[in-house]
Amino acid sequence: MTEAAIALFALAYSATVLFALSGALRKRMAPRQAVLAALGISAAVHASTLFFAPADQRGLFLAFWAVPHLLLAPLLLWMIRR
């Protein structure tokens, strides 16, 4: 049960970050560029936090942000096509 709650939290957190960041960037650039920039910024920030994680838990930290981001990226790209 705890793992499901953590996975749901990770998905909600990633959705909030990506949608808010791409929405803010959309005011400055084209929609497709805004989504890709949001994904790049979020990946850079989250990847840099892996250096602070204990070596034996880096895989868990990577999965915590990478999997939800990869699930949400097609949704964001699909939304800009409309």
Secondary structure, DSSP 8 states (H G I E B T S, - for coil): -HHHHHHHHHHHHHHHHHHHHHHHHHTTS-HHHHHHHHHHHHHHHHHHHGGGS-GGGHHHHHHHHHHHHHHHHHHHHHHHH-
